[in-house]
């Protein structure tokens, strides 16, 4: 009774419209329930079979898909990605030849954090994003964690190539079909085709609303493209907790799965003697609970309307998964953490909702130097609009087209034909208001014209955002 009561508490506090929870213990599903609604527009209820987008929980699910291929001998965790994906390259030729599946599933390739995501936002497909990663600056190899969706996706693509299937089909064959996960898919079209799927919601001005832009993650499917239900995810929890067995049948070789769910890399070094380091396996976060129990976990977050998490205690055969159809506000994490506390101590040890909400708040903060700032009262006039019109080239992002549309400029960037009206700010500085997975509501980007150059602030974090006419 404590878990349903806390679910209600968190839903009331967060306002998240819909939520589904499953708990597995000693190879049994002991709890699987849905709460709230799939959509605030339709009011249809969530149940244990409602399909949610998993976001980055997909990484852990996908690592299980790869572990099965490792067990079969198709690949090893330390197989270089170029062995089976010869077109893949990073900026350093030596790293290109040596970066492995394990390196990319621990985010230690040297790619900067979220490299390639900005290309996906502009409409590039998976092949184009992976091809352009070689144009990004590369940090130290195997020295630190920089979380990347497309680095991990490249590793998964290499495994799929070795297996002779596309990633979604490999996932179906290796995992969803043998576990009876009939509502689970790594294809977005399957998610939207489900008659019982939850749509994303975002908080706007303090009120939850159905998102106007549904997250379509096929380009990075191995990293964020799985959709599933609480009932189906319970089957996956059982598989992992049983070391790769399910229903008495060996699905994944235990020695292939074990490296994925045990510490392989210090992802977040401690910065003080009394601090706690963050550890990661392959697609799984690995840690120790305050009660001294080994744990594995991962969360998923789409700013466009998904917050998910799971936590497992392998030594106890206990796992919980929480799926929500609201932007990441900490609701899923709070429920899972409260449950794990109750399981170990019989009472909560923290105010988990407040902690989780504060921790995840930055994910929904508007981006851009000018976000939330008033426009200048006496701006320097711009040149005649026609002076800025033209096509500006960029090796990484492709072309940016600036056109005059009546009394204002419009900016078009990338193959997705994303069009942003430009508003004059000051002198050669104009602003645009993007809205996509990496630009929450309220975000403002600067477009700065300097002679023959155009600098797009939100694409310039790593010095790649200068376009030349």
C-alpha positions as CSV (number, residue, x, y, z in Angstrom):
1,X,0.0,0.0,0.0
2,X,3.0,2.4,0.5
3,X,3.9,2.4,-3.2
4,X,0.5,3.3,-4.6
5,X,0.1,6.0,-1.9
6,X,3.5,7.5,-2.8
7,X,2.7,7.4,-6.5
8,X,-0.4,9.5,-5.8
9,X,1.6,11.9,-3.7
10,X,4.2,12.4,-6.5
11,X,1.5,12.7,-9.2
12,X,-0.3,15.4,-7.1
13,X,2.9,17.3,-6.5
14,X,4.2,17.1,-10.0
15,X,1.1,17.2,-12.0
16,X,2.5,14.5,-14.4
17,X,-0.6,13.3,-16.4
18,X,0.1,9.6,-16.7
19,X,2.3,7.0,-15.1
20,X,2.9,3.3,-15.0
21,X,4.8,1.2,-12.5
22,X,6.0,-2.4,-12.4
23,X,7.8,-4.2,-9.6
24,X,9.6,-7.6,-9.9
25,X,10.7,-9.7,-7.0
26,X,12.3,-13.1,-7.1
27,X,11.3,-13.7,-10.8
28,X,7.7,-12.7,-10.2
29,X,5.8,-9.5,-11.3
30,X,4.4,-8.5,-7.9
31,X,3.0,-5.1,-9.0
32,X,2.0,-3.6,-12.3
33,X,-0.4,-0.7,-12.4
34,X,-1.2,2.4,-14.4
35,X,-2.3,5.8,-13.1
36,X,-3.7,9.0,-14.6
37,X,-4.3,9.5,-18.3
38,X,-2.6,8.7,-21.6
39,X,-3.5,12.2,-22.9
40,X,-5.1,15.2,-21.3
41,X,-6.9,15.8,-24.5
42,X,-8.7,12.4,-24.6
43,X,-8.7,11.5,-20.9
44,X,-8.1,7.8,-21.7
45,X,-6.7,6.0,-18.7
46,X,-3.2,4.5,-18.3
47,X,-3.0,0.8,-17.5
48,X,-0.1,-1.7,-17.2
49,X,-0.2,-2.3,-21.0
50,X,0.0,1.4,-22.0
51,X,3.0,2.0,-24.2
52,X,5.4,4.8,-23.3
53,X,8.5,6.1,-25.0
54,X,11.5,5.0,-22.8
55,X,13.9,7.7,-23.9
56,X,17.4,6.8,-22.6
57,X,16.3,3.7,-20.7
58,X,16.6,2.4,-24.3
59,X,20.4,2.3,-23.8
60,X,20.1,-0.3,-21.1
61,X,17.6,-2.3,-23.1
62,X,19.8,-2.1,-26.1
63,X,22.9,-3.2,-24.2
64,X,21.0,-6.4,-23.5
65,X,20.4,-6.9,-27.2
66,X,24.1,-6.5,-27.8
67,X,25.0,-8.9,-24.9
68,X,23.1,-11.6,-26.7
69,X,25.3,-11.1,-29.8
70,X,28.4,-11.1,-27.6
71,X,27.3,-14.4,-26.1
72,X,26.8,-15.8,-29.6
73,X,30.3,-14.7,-30.6
74,X,29.1,-12.3,-33.3
75,X,31.1,-9.5,-31.6
76,X,32.9,-8.9,-28.3
77,X,32.4,-5.8,-26.1
78,X,36.0,-4.8,-27.1
79,X,35.4,-5.2,-30.8
80,X,36.4,-2.0,-32.6
81,X,33.4,-0.3,-34.2
82,X,35.1,0.0,-37.6
83,X,35.4,-3.8,-37.8
84,X,31.8,-4.0,-38.8
85,X,31.0,-0.4,-39.6
86,X,34.0,0.6,-41.8
87,X,32.6,4.0,-42.8
88,X,32.6,5.2,-39.2
89,X,35.3,7.7,-38.3
90,X,36.2,10.3,-35.6
91,X,38.5,13.2,-35.8
92,X,41.6,11.3,-34.7
93,X,42.5,8.4,-37.1
94,X,44.1,6.4,-34.2
95,X,40.9,6.7,-32.1
96,X,38.8,5.7,-35.2
97,X,40.7,2.4,-35.4
98,X,40.6,1.6,-31.7
99,X,37.3,2.9,-30.3
100,X,35.2,-0.1,-29.3
101,X,31.6,-1.0,-28.6
102,X,32.4,-0.8,-24.9
103,X,34.0,2.6,-25.3
104,X,30.9,4.1,-26.8
105,X,28.5,2.3,-24.4
106,X,30.5,4.0,-21.5
107,X,30.6,7.4,-23.3
108,X,34.4,7.5,-23.1
109,X,35.3,8.0,-26.8
110,X,36.3,11.7,-26.5
111,X,33.3,13.0,-28.3
112,X,31.8,16.0,-26.6
113,X,28.6,15.6,-24.6
114,X,25.5,15.1,-26.9
115,X,27.6,15.3,-30.0
116,X,25.3,14.9,-33.0
117,X,22.1,15.7,-31.2
118,X,22.1,19.2,-32.6
119,X,22.2,17.6,-36.1
120,X,19.2,15.5,-35.3
121,X,17.3,18.6,-34.1
122,X,17.9,20.0,-37.6
123,X,16.5,17.0,-39.4
124,X,19.5,14.9,-40.3
125,X,18.9,11.1,-40.3
126,X,21.1,8.5,-38.6
127,X,23.5,7.9,-41.5
128,X,24.1,11.6,-41.9
129,X,24.7,12.3,-38.2
130,X,27.1,9.4,-37.9
131,X,29.0,10.5,-41.0
132,X,29.4,14.1,-39.6
133,X,30.7,13.0,-36.2
134,X,34.2,13.0,-37.7
135,X,34.0,16.8,-38.1
136,X,33.6,17.4,-34.4
137,X,36.6,18.2,-32.0
138,X,37.7,15.2,-30.0
139,X,38.7,15.2,-26.4
140,X,40.9,12.7,-24.5
141,X,40.2,9.1,-25.3
142,X,39.1,6.8,-22.5
143,X,39.7,9.6,-19.9
144,X,36.2,10.9,-19.1
145,X,32.5,10.4,-19.7
146,X,30.8,12.6,-22.2
147,X,27.3,11.3,-22.6
148,X,26.5,10.8,-26.3
149,X,23.4,9.4,-28.0
150,X,25.0,9.1,-31.4
151,X,28.3,7.6,-30.3
152,X,26.4,4.8,-28.6
153,X,24.2,4.6,-31.7
154,X,27.3,4.0,-33.9
155,X,28.3,1.1,-31.6
156,X,24.8,-0.4,-31.9
157,X,24.8,0.0,-35.7
158,X,28.1,-1.9,-35.9
159,X,26.6,-4.8,-34.0
160,X,23.5,-4.8,-36.2
161,X,25.7,-4.8,-39.3
162,X,27.6,-7.8,-37.9
163,X,24.3,-9.6,-37.2
164,X,23.0,-8.8,-40.7
165,X,19.8,-7.0,-39.5
166,X,18.7,-3.5,-38.9
167,X,18.8,-2.4,-35.2
168,X,15.0,-2.6,-34.7
169,X,14.8,-6.1,-36.2
170,X,17.8,-7.3,-34.2
171,X,16.2,-6.0,-31.0
172,X,12.9,-7.8,-31.9
173,X,14.7,-11.0,-32.6
174,X,17.1,-11.0,-29.7
175,X,14.9,-9.6,-26.9
176,X,11.3,-8.6,-27.5
177,X,10.2,-11.8,-29.2
178,X,11.8,-14.4,-26.8
179,X,10.6,-12.4,-23.7
180,X,7.0,-12.0,-25.1
181,X,7.4,-8.2,-25.1
182,X,4.6,-7.8,-27.6
183,X,4.0,-4.1,-27.0
184,X,7.7,-3.2,-27.3
185,X,9.5,-1.8,-30.4
186,X,12.5,0.2,-31.4
187,X,10.5,1.8,-34.2
188,X,8.6,5.1,-33.8
189,X,5.8,4.1,-36.2
190,X,5.0,1.1,-34.0
191,X,4.7,3.3,-31.0
192,X,2.3,5.7,-32.7
193,X,0.3,2.8,-34.2
194,X,-0.4,1.3,-30.8
195,X,-4.0,2.0,-29.8
196,X,-2.9,2.2,-26.2
197,X,0.0,4.6,-26.2
198,X,0.7,7.6,-24.0
199,X,1.4,11.0,-25.7
200,X,4.0,13.4,-24.4
201,X,3.2,16.4,-22.2
202,X,5.2,19.5,-21.3
203,X,4.6,22.1,-18.5
204,X,3.9,25.5,-20.0
205,X,3.4,28.5,-17.7
206,X,2.7,26.1,-14.8
207,X,0.1,24.0,-16.7
208,X,0.7,20.6,-18.3
209,X,-0.2,20.4,-21.9
210,X,0.0,17.9,-24.7
211,X,3.2,18.6,-26.6
212,X,2.9,20.3,-29.9
213,X,5.9,18.4,-31.2
214,X,6.0,14.7,-30.6
215,X,9.5,13.3,-30.1
216,X,10.6,11.2,-33.1
217,X,13.8,9.4,-32.0
218,X,14.4,6.9,-34.8
219,X,17.7,8.5,-35.8
220,X,19.1,7.5,-32.4
221,X,16.9,4.5,-31.8
222,X,19.5,2.4,-29.9
223,X,20.0,5.4,-27.5
224,X,16.4,6.6,-27.1
225,X,14.0,5.0,-29.5
226,X,12.4,2.1,-27.6
227,X,8.8,2.2,-26.6
228,X,7.3,-0.3,-24.1
229,X,4.8,-0.9,-21.3
230,X,5.2,-1.6,-17.6
231,X,4.1,-5.2,-18.2
232,X,6.7,-5.7,-20.9
233,X,9.5,-4.0,-19.0
234,X,8.8,-6.3,-16.0
235,X,9.8,-9.2,-18.3
236,X,13.1,-7.4,-19.1
237,X,13.8,-6.7,-15.4
238,X,13.4,-10.5,-14.8
239,X,15.9,-11.3,-17.5
240,X,18.5,-9.0,-16.2
241,X,18.0,-10.0,-12.5
242,X,18.3,-13.6,-13.5
243,X,21.6,-13.0,-15.2
244,X,20.3,-13.6,-18.7
245,X,17.7,-16.3,-18.1
246,X,14.0,-16.0,-18.6
247,X,11.3,-18.6,-17.9
248,X,13.9,-21.2,-17.2
249,X,15.5,-20.6,-20.6
250,X,19.0,-19.1,-21.2
251,X,18.5,-16.0,-23.4
252,X,21.7,-14.1,-22.9
253,X,25.0,-15.7,-21.9
254,X,25.7,-14.6,-18.3
255,X,29.4,-13.8,-19.0
256,X,28.3,-11.5,-21.8
257,X,25.7,-9.7,-19.7
258,X,27.8,-9.3,-16.5
259,X,30.2,-6.7,-17.9
260,X,27.2,-4.5,-18.9
261,X,25.7,-4.5,-15.5
262,X,28.9,-4.2,-13.4
263,X,31.3,-1.3,-13.0
264,X,33.6,-0.8,-16.0
265,X,34.4,2.9,-15.9
266,X,34.6,5.7,-13.4
267,X,32.1,8.0,-15.1
268,X,32.0,10.7,-12.5
269,X,35.1,10.8,-10.3
270,X,34.7,12.0,-6.7
271,X,36.1,15.4,-6.0
272,X,36.6,15.0,-2.3
273,X,37.7,12.3,0.0
274,X,34.2,11.9,1.4
275,X,32.6,12.0,-2.0
276,X,31.1,9.2,-4.0
277,X,32.2,8.4,-7.5
278,X,29.8,7.5,-10.3
279,X,30.3,4.2,-12.0
280,X,29.0,2.8,-15.3
281,X,28.8,-0.5,-17.0
282,X,27.8,-0.8,-20.7
283,X,24.5,1.2,-21.0
284,X,23.8,0.8,-17.2
285,X,24.7,3.0,-14.3
286,X,26.2,1.0,-11.5
287,X,26.3,1.9,-7.8
288,X,25.8,0.9,-4.2
289,X,22.8,1.9,-2.2
290,X,23.1,3.5,1.3
291,X,22.2,0.1,2.6
292,X,25.3,-1.3,1.0
293,X,23.6,-3.2,-1.8
294,X,24.8,-3.3,-5.4
295,X,22.4,-1.5,-7.7
296,X,22.0,-0.9,-11.4
297,X,19.8,1.8,-12.9
298,X,19.2,4.3,-15.7
299,X,16.8,7.2,-16.4
300,X,15.3,8.5,-19.6
301,X,14.3,12.0,-20.4
302,X,12.7,13.7,-23.4
303,X,12.1,17.5,-22.9
304,X,9.2,17.0,-25.3
305,X,7.4,14.8,-22.8
306,X,8.9,11.7,-21.3
307,X,10.5,10.8,-18.0
308,X,11.4,7.2,-17.2
309,X,13.6,5.2,-14.8
310,X,14.4,1.8,-13.5
311,X,16.4,0.5,-10.5
312,X,17.4,-3.1,-9.8
313,X,19.1,-4.7,-6.8
314,X,20.5,-7.9,-8.3
315,X,21.4,-9.5,-5.1
316,X,17.8,-9.3,-3.9
317,X,16.2,-10.1,-7.2
318,X,14.3,-6.8,-6.9
319,X,13.5,-4.3,-9.6
320,X,11.2,-1.4,-10.3
321,X,10.5,0.5,-13.5
322,X,8.5,3.8,-13.7
323,X,7.3,5.3,-17.0
324,X,5.7,8.7,-17.3
325,X,4.3,10.8,-20.2
326,X,5.6,14.1,-18.8
327,X,8.8,16.0,-19.3
328,X,11.5,15.1,-16.9
329,X,10.6,16.7,-13.5
330,X,11.8,13.9,-11.2
331,X,8.5,12.1,-10.7
332,X,9.8,8.7,-12.0
333,X,13.1,9.0,-10.1
334,X,11.4,10.0,-6.8
335,X,9.0,7.0,-6.9
336,X,11.8,4.5,-7.7
337,X,14.1,5.9,-5.0
338,X,11.3,5.9,-2.4
339,X,10.5,2.3,-3.2
340,X,14.1,1.2,-2.9
341,X,14.3,2.9,0.5
342,X,11.2,1.2,1.7
343,X,12.5,-2.2,0.5
344,X,15.8,-1.8,2.4
345,X,14.8,0.2,5.5
346,X,11.0,0.1,5.8
347,X,10.9,3.9,5.6
348,X,12.2,6.7,3.3
349,X,15.6,8.2,4.1
350,X,15.2,11.3,2.0
351,X,12.5,13.7,0.7
352,X,12.9,12.1,-2.7
353,X,10.4,14.2,-4.6
354,X,12.1,17.5,-3.7
355,X,15.6,16.1,-4.4
356,X,14.7,14.6,-7.7
357,X,12.7,17.6,-8.9
358,X,15.6,19.9,-8.0
359,X,18.1,17.6,-9.7
360,X,16.2,17.5,-13.0
361,X,15.0,21.1,-13.2
362,X,17.9,22.2,-15.3
363,X,16.8,19.8,-18.1
364,X,13.8,22.0,-18.7
365,X,15.5,25.4,-18.4
366,X,15.4,27.6,-21.5
367,X,18.8,27.8,-23.3
368,X,20.4,30.9,-24.9
369,X,22.3,33.9,-23.5
370,X,19.3,36.1,-24.1
371,X,16.6,33.8,-22.7
372,X,14.5,35.7,-20.2
373,X,16.2,39.1,-20.9
374,X,14.3,42.2,-22.1
375,X,15.1,43.6,-25.5
376,X,17.3,46.7,-25.5
377,X,15.4,50.0,-25.3
378,X,17.5,51.8,-27.9
379,X,19.0,49.2,-30.2
380,X,21.5,50.1,-32.9
381,X,19.7,49.9,-36.2
382,X,20.2,46.9,-38.5
383,X,21.4,47.2,-42.1
384,X,18.7,46.9,-44.8
385,X,17.3,43.3,-44.5
386,X,18.5,42.4,-48.0
387,X,22.1,43.0,-46.9
388,X,21.8,39.8,-44.7
389,X,20.1,37.6,-47.2
390,X,22.0,34.7,-48.8
391,X,23.2,31.2,-48.3
392,X,25.9,30.6,-45.6
393,X,27.8,27.4,-45.6
394,X,29.1,25.2,-42.7
395,X,30.9,21.9,-43.0
396,X,29.3,20.3,-40.0
397,X,25.8,21.8,-40.0
398,X,25.3,22.3,-43.8
399,X,23.8,25.4,-45.3
400,X,21.9,28.1,-43.5
401,X,19.6,30.1,-45.8
402,X,18.6,33.7,-44.8
403,X,15.7,35.2,-46.8
404,X,13.6,38.3,-46.6
405,X,10.0,37.6,-45.8
406,X,8.0,40.8,-45.8
407,X,9.2,43.0,-42.9
408,X,11.5,40.4,-41.3
409,X,14.2,37.8,-42.1
410,X,13.8,34.0,-42.0
411,X,16.5,31.5,-41.2
412,X,16.4,27.9,-42.6
413,X,19.0,25.4,-41.4
414,X,19.6,21.8,-42.2
415,X,17.7,19.2,-44.3
416,X,14.6,19.3,-42.1
417,X,13.8,22.7,-43.5
418,X,13.4,24.1,-40.0
419,X,12.4,27.8,-40.5
420,X,12.9,30.4,-37.8
421,X,11.7,34.0,-38.1
422,X,14.5,36.4,-37.1
423,X,13.7,39.4,-34.9
424,X,16.1,42.3,-34.7
425,X,17.8,42.7,-31.3
426,X,20.7,45.1,-31.7
427,X,23.0,46.0,-34.6
428,X,23.8,42.8,-36.5
429,X,22.3,40.6,-33.8
430,X,19.0,39.0,-34.5
431,X,17.2,36.4,-32.4
432,X,15.2,33.2,-33.1
433,X,13.1,31.0,-30.9
434,X,13.8,27.3,-31.5
435,X,11.6,24.6,-30.0
436,X,12.9,21.0,-30.1
437,X,14.3,18.3,-27.8
438,X,17.3,20.4,-26.9
439,X,15.6,23.8,-26.8
440,X,12.8,23.8,-24.2
441,X,10.1,26.5,-24.3
442,X,11.4,30.0,-23.7
443,X,14.7,29.3,-25.4
444,X,16.2,32.1,-27.5
445,X,19.2,31.9,-29.9
446,X,21.3,34.7,-31.2
447,X,22.1,35.0,-34.9
448,X,25.0,37.4,-35.3
449,X,25.9,38.8,-38.7
450,X,29.6,39.8,-39.0
451,X,30.6,40.7,-42.6
452,X,30.3,37.5,-44.6
453,X,29.8,35.4,-41.5
454,X,26.8,34.3,-39.5
455,X,27.3,32.9,-36.0
456,X,24.4,30.9,-34.6
457,X,24.9,30.9,-30.8
458,X,23.1,27.7,-30.0
459,X,25.1,25.7,-32.5
460,X,28.4,27.3,-31.4
461,X,29.0,25.7,-28.0
462,X,32.0,23.8,-29.4
463,X,33.1,26.4,-31.9
464,X,31.3,24.9,-34.8
465,X,28.5,27.5,-35.3
466,X,30.1,29.9,-37.8
467,X,28.5,29.9,-41.2
468,X,30.2,31.7,-44.2
469,X,28.3,33.3,-47.1
